[in-house]
Amino acid sequence: MYTELKGSGFDSKAVRSIIRLRKKEDHQRIEEEAVIQLYKDALGMT
């Protein structure tokens, strides 16, 4: 599957990250994204 996606121009690292996110429960994913956003804001990355 990853070979086909890479052949179509997709970034395999990004696809793996998305698949990892899909495996998580919605509330876990939302909480993780909120913490990441908080840290990015604190570091001036947004």
VOKERO-367846 format. One record per atom (N, C-alpha, C, O): x, y, z; residue in one letter. Coordinates in steps of 0.05 Angstrom, whole numbers, padded with zeros to 5 digits, always signed. Layout:
// residues N
XYZA...
***
This chain:
// residues 46
+00017-00024+00000M+00000+00000+00000M+00018+00025+00000M+00013+00043-00016M+00038+00026+00017Y+00055+00050+00019Y+00070+00054-00007Y+00075+00077-00015Y+00078+00033-00020T+00093+00035-00045T+00075+00048-00067T+00084+00065-00082T+00050+00039-00068E+00031+00050-00087E+00027+00080-00082E+00026+00096-00100E+00023+00087-00056L+00019+00115-00050L+00043+00132-00057L+00041+00154-00067L+00067+00122-00050K+00092+00136-00056K+00095+00140-00086K+00103+00160-00096K+00087+00119-00102G+00088+00120-00131G+00069+00141-00142G+00073+00151-00164G+00048+00146-00127S+00028+00166-00135S+00036+00194-00126S+00021+00213-00131S+00059+00197-00113G+00068+00223-00104G+00062+00230-00075G+00068+00253-00067G+00050+00212-00060F+00044+00218-00032F+00070+00215-00015F+00087+00199-00022F+00071+00230+00006D+00093+00229+00025D+00087+00206+00044D+00068+00208+00060D+00103+00185+00044S+00097+00161+00060S+00098+00167+00090S+00082+00156+00105S+00115+00185+00099K+00116+00193+00127K+00090+00206+00136K+00080+00200+00157K+00079+00223+00119A+00054+00237+00125A+00031+00217+00126A+00013+00218+00143A+00031+00198+00107V+00010+00178+00106V+00010+00161+00131V-00010+00154+00142V+00034+00153+00139R+00037+00137+00164R+00026+00152+00188R+00013+00141+00205R+00032+00178+00189S+00022+00194+00211S-00009+00195+00211S-00021+00193+00233S-00020+00198+00188I-00050+00199+00186I-00062+00173+00194I-00082+00173+00208I-00050+00151+00186I-00061+00125+00193I-00059+00121+00224I-00077+00109+00236I-00037+00130+00235R-00033+00128+00265R-00056+00144+00279R-00067+00135+00299R-00062+00168+00268L-00083+00184+00279L-00111+00170+00277L-00127+00172+00295L-00115+00157+00254R-00141+00144+00250R-00146+00121+00269R-00169+00115+00276R-00124+00109+00279K-00127+00086+00298K-00135+00096+00326K-00145+00079+00342K-00132+00121+00332K-00138+00131+00358K-00168+00138+00361K-00181+00143+00341K-00177+00137+00385E-00204+00146+00391E-00206+00176+00386E-00186+00190+00389E-00229+00185+00379D-00233+00214+00373D-00223+00232+00396D-00209+00251+00392D-00231+00225+00421H-00224+00241+00444H-00194+00241+00448H-00182+00262+00457H-00180+00219+00443Q-00151+00218+00446Q-00137+00236+00425Q-00119+00250+00431Q-00147+00234+00401R-00136+00250+00379R-00140+00279+00384R-00121+00295+00380R-00164+00287+00392I-00170+00315+00397I-00153+00326+00420I-00142+00348+00418I-00150+00310+00441E-00133+00319+00463E-00104+00322+00455E-00091+00342+00462E-00094+00303+00440E-00066+00305+00430E-00061+00329+00413E-00041+00343+00415E-00080+00334+00394E-00078+00357+00376E-00079+00383+00392E-00065+00402+00385E-00095+00384+00413A-00097+00408+00430A-00071+00413+00445A-00062+00436+00446A-00059+00392+00455V-00033+00396+00469V-00012+00405+00450V+00004+00422+00456V-00011+00393+00426I+00009+00401+00406I+00005+00430+00399I+00024+00445+00396I-00020+00438+00395Q-00026+00466+00388Q-00017+00485+00410Q-00006+00507+00405Q-00022+00477+00435L-00014+00493+00458L+00016+00497+00459L+00025+00519+00463L+00031+00476+00454Y+00060+00477+00454Y+00070+00494+00431Y+00089+00509+00434Y+00058+00491+00408K+00066+00507+00385K+00061+00537+00390K+00078+00554+00383K+00038+00543+00403D+00033+00571+00410D+00054+00582+00429D+00063+00604+00426D+00060+00565+00449A+00080+00574+00470A+00108+00578+00457A+00123+00595+00467A+00114+00564+00436L+00140+00566+00423L+00139+00586+00400L+00160+00591+00387L+00116+00599+00396G+00114+00619+00375G+00114+00607+00347G+00124+00620+00328G+00104+00583+00344M+00105+00569+00318M+00079+00573+00302M+00076+00561+00281M+00060+00589+00312T+00035+00592+00297T+00031+00621+00289T+00011+00628+00277T
***
